[in-house]
Amino acid sequence: MSTIPLLPNFNLDKFKADVRQGFKNLAKGGFKNIYSHIDQLGIKKGVDELGINKFVNQCALLAAGSGAIAGAGGLAIMLVGIPLDMANLVTQQFRVTLAINYYKTGRYELRFEDFFKIVASSLKIDAGVTVTKNVMEEVAEKLLLNLGSKTAERLVPIVGAVIGGSANYLFIKRVATQLKKN
């Protein structure tokens, strides 16, 4: 009886290059696309009903869920899970950013350019006066570093779920803490 390799043609270097290209694509238009699908009025209502801390915790738990799923099944699930996890992580980061901005200023509607300056600031990136492609690429790179820092550990089923979920949860909590300080 012969065994069939799970991923016979898997090339880690190509995978890394594809992920990096995905982040460049995210910087080109993906951030704006994600932002345009966020219900800003819904975030206002969520903060009003739950309070800022519970809303942030809810977002962190949603981010943890996708991190856990992406790391739960090892390499096979991770290949599909990482892009979905990243999209969810960015969405939750954006929701937390909008929620804290609303909590601090009372404004829940922001133009993308103004919003992205806040995102860049929360990641300690100087956005200057204008949001440029380079700033968006720096944000994408910071997010890649956050996700990639635990990628090897995510290859181990179950352990990867704990690491992926924890990393995402803590990332959202750190972003919230940083935004509250600014």
C-alpha positions as CSV (number, residue, x, y, z in Angstrom):
1,M,0.0,0.0,0.0
2,S,1.5,3.3,-1.0
3,T,0.9,6.6,0.7
4,I,-0.2,9.7,-1.1
5,P,1.7,12.8,0.1
6,L,-0.7,15.4,1.4
7,L,1.0,18.3,-0.5
8,P,3.5,16.8,-2.9
9,N,4.3,20.0,-4.8
10,F,4.3,22.4,-1.8
11,N,7.1,25.0,-2.0
12,L,7.5,27.1,1.1
13,D,9.4,29.9,-0.7
14,K,6.7,30.2,-3.3
15,F,4.1,30.3,-0.6
16,K,5.9,33.1,1.2
17,A,6.3,35.0,-2.0
18,D,2.6,34.6,-2.7
19,V,1.7,35.8,0.8
20,R,3.9,38.9,0.3
21,Q,2.2,39.6,-3.0
22,G,-1.1,39.2,-1.3
23,F,-0.2,41.9,1.2
24,K,1.0,44.2,-1.6
25,N,-2.5,43.7,-3.2
26,L,-4.0,44.4,0.2
27,A,-2.1,47.7,0.2
28,K,-3.2,48.6,-3.3
29,G,-6.9,48.4,-2.8
30,G,-7.8,45.7,-0.3
31,F,-7.8,48.0,2.8
32,K,-10.2,50.4,1.2
33,N,-12.4,47.5,0.1
34,I,-12.5,46.1,3.6
35,Y,-13.2,49.5,5.0
36,S,-16.0,50.2,2.6
37,H,-17.8,47.0,3.8
38,I,-17.8,48.0,7.5
39,D,-21.1,49.2,8.9
40,Q,-20.0,52.4,10.8
41,L,-23.4,53.0,12.2
42,G,-23.5,49.4,13.4
43,I,-20.2,50.0,15.2
44,K,-21.6,53.1,16.9
45,K,-24.7,51.1,18.0
46,G,-22.4,48.3,19.3
47,V,-20.3,50.7,21.4
48,D,-23.4,52.5,22.7
49,E,-25.0,49.1,23.7
50,L,-22.0,47.2,25.0
51,G,-19.6,49.9,26.0
52,I,-16.1,50.3,24.5
53,N,-14.3,47.6,26.5
54,K,-16.9,44.9,25.7
55,F,-17.0,45.9,22.1
56,V,-13.2,45.7,21.8
57,N,-13.3,42.3,23.6
58,Q,-15.9,41.1,21.1
59,C,-13.7,42.1,18.2
60,A,-10.7,40.4,19.8
61,L,-12.6,37.2,20.3
62,L,-13.7,37.3,16.6
63,A,-10.1,37.7,15.6
64,A,-9.0,34.9,17.9
65,G,-11.6,32.6,16.3
66,S,-10.2,33.0,12.8
67,G,-6.6,32.6,14.2
68,A,-7.6,29.4,15.9
69,I,-9.3,28.0,12.8
70,A,-6.3,28.9,10.6
71,G,-3.9,27.1,13.0
72,A,-6.2,24.2,13.9
73,G,-5.4,21.8,11.1
74,G,-1.8,22.3,10.4
75,L,-0.4,23.1,6.9
76,A,-3.4,22.0,4.8
77,I,-5.9,24.3,6.6
78,M,-3.3,27.0,7.1
79,L,-2.9,27.5,3.3
80,V,-6.6,28.5,3.0
81,G,-7.0,29.8,6.5
82,I,-4.2,32.4,6.5
83,P,-5.8,34.7,3.8
84,L,-9.2,34.4,5.6
85,D,-7.6,35.0,9.0
86,M,-5.8,38.0,7.7
87,A,-9.0,39.5,6.2
88,N,-10.8,39.0,9.5
89,L,-7.9,40.4,11.5
90,V,-7.8,43.5,9.4
91,T,-11.6,43.8,9.6
92,Q,-11.5,43.5,13.4
93,Q,-8.6,46.0,13.7
94,F,-10.6,48.5,11.6
95,R,-13.7,47.9,13.7
96,V,-11.8,48.5,16.9
97,T,-10.2,51.6,15.4
98,L,-13.6,53.0,14.4
99,A,-15.1,52.1,17.8
100,I,-12.4,53.9,19.8
101,N,-12.5,56.9,17.5
102,Y,-16.2,57.1,18.1
103,Y,-15.8,56.6,21.8
104,K,-13.2,59.4,22.0
105,T,-14.6,61.9,19.5
106,G,-18.3,61.1,19.1
107,R,-17.8,60.8,15.4
108,Y,-18.6,57.5,13.8
109,E,-18.3,58.3,10.1
110,L,-14.8,58.9,8.7
111,R,-13.4,59.2,5.3
112,F,-11.0,56.4,4.4
113,E,-8.0,58.7,4.3
114,D,-8.6,60.1,7.8
115,F,-9.3,56.7,9.1
116,F,-6.2,55.2,7.7
117,K,-4.0,57.8,9.4
118,I,-5.4,56.6,12.7
119,V,-4.6,52.9,11.7
120,A,-1.1,53.9,10.7
121,S,-0.7,55.7,14.0
122,S,-1.9,52.8,16.0
123,L,0.8,50.7,14.4
124,K,3.4,53.5,15.1
125,I,3.8,54.4,11.4
126,D,4.1,58.0,10.5
127,A,1.4,58.7,7.9
128,G,2.3,62.4,7.6
129,V,-0.2,64.6,5.8
130,T,-1.2,62.1,3.1
131,V,-2.0,58.5,3.0
132,T,0.3,57.0,0.3
133,K,0.8,53.6,-1.2
134,N,4.0,53.4,0.8
135,V,2.1,54.0,4.1
136,M,-0.4,51.3,3.1
137,E,2.4,48.9,2.3
138,E,4.0,49.6,5.7
139,V,0.7,48.8,7.4
140,A,0.5,45.6,5.4
141,E,4.0,44.7,6.3
142,K,3.4,45.3,10.0
143,L,0.3,43.0,9.8
144,L,2.4,40.4,7.9
145,L,5.0,40.5,10.7
146,N,2.3,40.0,13.3
147,L,0.8,37.0,11.4
148,G,4.1,35.6,10.3
149,S,5.7,35.7,13.8
150,K,3.8,32.6,14.8
151,T,3.4,30.9,11.4
152,A,5.8,28.0,12.1
153,E,4.0,27.2,15.4
154,R,0.6,27.2,13.6
155,L,1.7,24.3,11.5
156,V,1.3,22.0,14.6
157,P,-2.4,21.0,14.8
158,I,-4.2,22.1,18.0
159,V,-1.1,23.9,19.3
160,G,-1.4,26.1,16.2
161,A,-5.0,26.8,17.1
162,V,-4.0,28.1,20.5
163,I,-1.1,30.1,19.2
164,G,-3.1,31.6,16.3
165,G,-6.1,32.5,18.4
166,S,-3.9,33.9,21.2
167,A,-1.8,36.0,18.8
168,N,-4.8,37.5,17.1
169,Y,-6.6,38.2,20.4
170,L,-3.5,39.9,21.9
171,F,-2.9,41.9,18.7
172,I,-6.4,43.4,18.7
173,K,-6.1,44.2,22.4
174,R,-2.7,45.9,21.8
175,V,-4.1,47.9,19.0
176,A,-7.0,49.1,21.2
177,T,-4.6,50.0,24.1
178,Q,-2.5,52.0,21.7
179,L,-5.5,53.8,20.2
180,K,-6.8,54.7,23.6
181,K,-3.4,56.3,24.5
182,N,-3.3,58.5,21.4
